[in-house]
């Protein structure tokens, strides 16, 4: 069982907060899906613990089909700001 599966029911992140926070890697907007925030570009998934988004790249789950953060950066390099 992962931390996400073991977590209590998802707390809804304030919509006003979602308007201003972004993925720290791609700078794309985030949307809430259950107990994670998902980046619009690439789909990095950031956990929410006790109602607090954990926006650390090292804590993000990679999207399906991407094996490493380096692979992610290579795949989305045209969309990631320098």
HELIX and SHEET records of a PDB file:
HELIX    1   1 UNK A    3  UNK A    6  1                                   4    
HELIX    2   2 UNK A   15  UNK A   20  1                                   6    
HELIX    3   3 UNK A   57  UNK A   59  5                                   3    
HELIX    4   4 UNK A   69  UNK A   75  1                                   7    
SHEET    1   A 4 UNK A  30  UNK A  33  0                                        
SHEET    2   A 4 UNK A  36  UNK A  39 -1                                        
SHEET    3   A 4 UNK A  45  UNK A  49 -1                                        
SHEET    4   A 4 UNK A  52  UNK A  53 -1                                        
END                                                                             
